[in-house]
Amino acid sequence: TVIDGGGVGAVARVRISGGELLLQGVTFTNGEAEKGAGIQILLEGDARVRLENLHVIDNRAISSGSVHGGGVSADIDGQETLEIRDLVVRDNLAISRNQAVVYGAGLSVMASGDARFLVEDSVFEGNSIENVGGDDALGGGVHLEANHNAKGVLRDSRVFSNTAMGEVRVASGVYVETAQSGDAAVERTAILLNSEVGAAGGAQLRARAKEISSVTIRDSGVVEGQNEGVYAYVIDSGQIHLTNLTVADHAGIGLRLAIHELGKISLYNSISFDNLVDLQGSAKLDTGPNLIGIDPLFVDAGNLDYHLQPGSPAEDAGDNDPPG
């Protein structure tokens, strides 16, 4: 089934305060709204929503103020659960025209309280986030926030060929942020070929943890970016754990890790190679075994094959019990 929004509002709005809802096997297209132009989700109470096997294609979130989710936007605050599986989120647009923050051209999830979310086995491709007024553009593909004890995971997904335009904080692929005991993870996900428009620059994956919260990024690849690969930033006792990563072939910094106040960042079992600068980090960085600026012998990086050849210096070189 194809549901066409006709360019006059969000294609679907879901607002429930209990029970369970499943959306499955549908294409949502041609929506136009300030938030969640394809699918807008507002949950209360102990509601549970599952999105499975959906296509969210060619929707537009446009406003003179803040914008959330060109394709899908979700606000969950309390005991709610959101599960997203097997989505194709492609060619959506999120644009602000008046110096307000733009969140997630493909998907934006804002979670707080004891809310839980899971995004897995999904594809985010060809989405575009633009801040014409010159402020933040957070997540050309995906934007995730977990605050006030909320927890969320993005895993087993692909985020590629998305674009971002902004002047302050820019994340062309994925942006993830936690605060106030929130916890978020990016696992087994490929983030590649995402790019920035204009002169501001930015990272394919940008993570921020503050106020006794944590972000974990593991078992993932961030490659072939127009500018930076991973930019991780901690403040106010936040923690970020980077483990088992491949970060390669960026025109800018591969790993840019910034620690402020009592924040902590750990980097273990990771490869950073063939970036303009492979690692820029604080002296307070907790590092284990990594390959930084050492050729790991990729099979064929020119054709996006980042498997390791036999005899790679990465073989049997990791720590079996890294932080986080």
N, C-alpha and C positions, 0 to 999 in steps of 0.2 A: 504494500500500500504506500502511495506517495501522498503526503499532505503538503499542499502549497499555500504559503501564507499570503500570497498576493501582494507582498511588500507593504502591508498596512498594519503590522503588529507582530508580536511573537507568534510563531506557528503553534506552539503548545505552552500552556501554563499549568503547572501542577502545584496545588496548594492543599495539603492535607495535614491534619493534626493527630492522626492515629491510623492504625491499620497498615495495609501493605498494598503497593501498586507496582505492577509490572508493565513496562512498555517494551515491546519486542517486535522485530521484523518490520519496521516502518522507516520510510525516508521522510525527513523534515527539511523543507527547502523554501527559499524565497521569503523568509521572515525579515522584518525590520522593526527594531525596538531599541530602547536605551539599555536594556539588560536581557540576556538570554534570548536573542532573536530567533534561534531555532527552538530551544526548549528552556523554559524558565522554571526553576524548582524552588519553592519556599516551603520548608517543613517545620512543623511544630510538634510538641508532645513527644510521643515515641514512634512516630511514623517511620516506615521503611519503604524506600523506593529503589527499584531495580531497573536499570536501562540495559538491555541486551540486544545485540545484533541489530543495531540501528545505523542509519546513514544520516548525518547532519551536514548538509551541503549548501553552500552559497546563501548564507544568511548574513545580515548586516546589523550590528549594534552601533548606532550613531547618536551622539549627543553633544551639546555644548558643555556638559558637565562630565562627571565620572561615568565610565562605561565598564560593564562587566559581561564578558562572555558573548562573543559574536556568534558562536555556535550554541554552547550550553552554559548556563549559569545556575549555580546552586548555592543557596544560603541555608545552612543547617546549624541549629543552636539549641542544644539540650540533649535529649536521649535519642535523637534520630540517627538513622543509618542510610547511607547512600552507596549503592553498589553499581559500578559501571563496567560492563564487559563487552568486548567484541564490537566496539564502535568504530566507525569510519567518520572522522570529523575533518572535512576538507573544504578549502576555498571560502572560509568565512572571514568576515571583516569586523574589527572593533576599532572605532575611531572617535576621538574627542577633539573638538575644535576650539577649546577655551582653557588651556593650561590646567586641566584636571587629569587625574590618574586614569590610565586605561589598563584593565586587567583581563588577560586571557582572550586572544582572538578565537581560539578553538574552544577551550574549556576554562571556566573559572569556578573554583570551589572555595567558599568561605565557611569554615567550620569553627565552632566555639562550644563552650560548655563541655558536655561529655559526648558530643557527636562523633561519629565514626564514618570514614569514607574509604572506598577502595576503587581504584581505576586500574584495570588490567586488560591485557590482550587487545589493545586498541591502537589505532593509527591516527595521528594528527599531522596533516599534510597540506601545504599550500595556503595556510591561513595568514592573515596580515593584520598587525596591530600598529596603529598610527596615532601619534600625539601631535597634532598640528600646532598646538599652542606651546609645545616645547617642554612638557613635563615628563613623567614616568610612562614607560611602555613595558608592562610587566607580563611577559609570556606570549610570544608570537604563537606558540602552540598551546601551552598549558600554564595556568596559574593556580597554585594551591596554597591555602593558608590554614594553619591549625593553631588555635588559640584557646586559652582557658581549659586545659586538660583534653582538648580534642585530639584525635589521632587519625592519620591518613596515610595511604600508600599508593604510589604509582609504580606499576611493575609490568614486566613482560610486554612493553609497548614500544612503538616507534614514533619519534617526533622529528620530522624532517621537512626541509624546503619551506619553512615558514619565514616570514620577514617581520622586522620591527623598526619603527621610527620613533625616536624620542630624544630628549636632551639631558635628562638627569640619570635615572636608573633605567637601563635597557636590558631586556632578556629576550633574545630572538627565538629561543626554543622553549625552555621551561624556567619558571620562577617559582620557588618554594620558600615560604616564610613561616616561622613558628614564634610564639610568644607565650608567656605566662603558663608554663608547664605543658604547652602543646608539644606534639611529637609527629614528625612526618618523615617518610622514607621514599627514596627513588631507587628501585631495584631492577636489575636485569633489563634495562631499557637502553635503546639506541637513540642517541641525539646527534643529528648530523645534518650538514648542508643548510643550516639555518643562517640567515644573513640580516644585516642592518642596512637601513636606507638613510642617507644623510651622513653628517660628520660626527655624530655623538659617539659612535662605537658602542659596544656592549658585549656580553657573553652569551654563548648558546645556553648555558645552564647557570643560573644565579640563585644562590641560597643565602638566607639570612636567619640567624637564630638569636633571640634576645630573651631576657627575663626568665632565666632558669628553664629554658626549653631546648629541644634538640632536633637536629636534622641528620639523617643518615643517608649517604649516597654510596651505593655499592654494586659491584658486579655489573657495571655499565660501561658503555663507550660513548665518548664525546669527541667527535672527529670532523675534520673538513669544514671548519668554521671560517667565516669571512674576517672575524676579529678575534675575540678571546674565546677560550674553551669554557673553563669553570671559574666563576668568581664566588668565593665563599667568605662571608662576613659574620663575625660574632661580636656580641656586646652584652653587658649586664648578665654575666654568668651563663650565656648561651653556649651550646656545644654543637659542633658539626664533626661528624666522622666520615672520612672519605676512604673507602676500602675497595680494593680489587677493581680499579678503574683503568681504562685506556683513554688517554687524552692526547690526540695527535693531529698534526697538519693544520694548525691555525696560523693565520697571518699575524696574530698578536700573541698575547701571553696565554700559555696553555693552562696553568694553574695559578690563579691569583688569590692568595689566602690572607685575609686581614683579621687581626685579633685586637680587640679593644677591651679595656677594663679587665674584668675577670673571665672573659670568654676563653674557650678552648677549641682548638682544631687539631684533629689527628689525621695523618696521611700514612696509610700502610698499603703494601702489596700493589702499588700502582705504577703505571707506565706513563711518562710524559715525554714525548719525543717529536722532533721535527716541527716544533712550534717556533715562532720568532724568539720567544723567551719561554723556556720549559717550566720554570717555577719561580714565582715571586712571592715570598712568604715572610712572616714575622719570625724573629729569633725565638719566640715562645711556642712555635709550632712543634707538636709532638709527632715525630717521624719514626717510622720503622723501616723495614726493607722496601725500597722502591727503586725503579729504574728511571732516573731523571737525566735526560740528555744522552742516554746510552742506547745505541741501536738495538732494539729487541728482536730484530729479524722477522718483521711481518712478512706474511706470504706474498701479498700483492696490494699494498696500501693504495696504489694508484687506481685500482679497481675496487676499493673499499673492502678488501679482504684483510682484516686485521688479526686473523689467526696467526699463531707463532710457528715458525719453522722449527724442525728438530735442531737441537743445539742452541736454542735461544738462551741468553743469559737470565731470562725470567723463569726458566724451568727450576722447580724445587727451591726457589729463592725467597718464598714468602714466609710470613708469620702466621701460624695456625690459629692464633688467639688474639687478633687485633682488637683495639678498643671499639666498643659499640657493637 
